[in-house]
């Protein structure tokens, strides 16, 4: 989540609201019969909606930043970015 704060996409309150809501909603959707292959996309879509909602709740006016923050939180929540760690070159693997 440091990426979101470094990019200054939202306040701490917006970030906490978004993380909590996206996590809870994503876990609720996992209980349905939706295939797991769609979960990252669904999580990011929920993140965008919740990010926009958090901007409204905190009376902020930066909707684009809220949507991007929600997209990133949705990606982090679904573990999408953890999958990219396998593609990173480790220091010992360089030749």
N, C-alpha and C positions, 0 to 999 in steps of 0.2 A: 504494500500500500504506500510505500515511500515514493513510488513513481508518481502517484496521484498528487501527493502533497508537494513534491518537487515541481510538478507542472502547474501547481496552483489552480487546480480545476474546481476546487470547492473548499468550503470551510470544514472544520473538524466535525461540526454538528451535521452537515450535509453528508459527509463521508460516513459517519457512524450510522445515521438513519438508512443510508443506502446499503451499507454492508449488512446490517441486521435484516432489513426487509428482503433483500435479494437472497440471502442465505435461507431464511425461513420459507420464502415462496419456492425456491428451487428444491428444497428438501420436501416440500409438500407435493410438488409435481413429480418427484422421483417415485412417489408412492402409487402413481397412476400407471397405466400400461403403455405410456409413451416410450418408444425405443430409446435406448441410451445414446444412440448416434445423434439424436436431435437435441440432447440436453445442453451442450455448449451454446448452440444457437438460441435456444429458448431462454437460457440463463442470461445471455447478453441482451436479448429483447426485453426481458423483465428488468434487467439492470438499467436500460435506457429509460423505460417508463418510470421506474422508481427514482432514478436520478432527476428526471424532470419534475416528479412529484415532490422530491426533497427541496428543489429550488423554490417551488411554490410555497411549501410549508415554512421555509425559513425566510420568506419574503425577499429573496434574491431576484435578480433580473438577468442573470447570465445563463440562459437556457442551453446554449451550445456546450458550455463547459459542464453543465449538469448531465447532459446526454452523454458526453464523452466519458465523464467520470463513471456513470452508470454502466456504460459499455465495458470499461476496464474492470470494474468491480464484478460484473457478470462473468467476464472471462476468468478472473482470478477465482471466483467462487466455484466455477465448474471445473477448475483445474486445467484449463486450456493452456495456460502459460507454463505449467509444470511439464507438459509434454514436450515443450521446446528445449528443456534443459538437456535432454538426451542428444540434441544436435550440436550443442556447444562443444568446442574443442577444449579439452582440459590441458593444463600446462604440461603434464607428463606425456600426453599423446602427441605433442608436436614433434615433427621429424625434420 
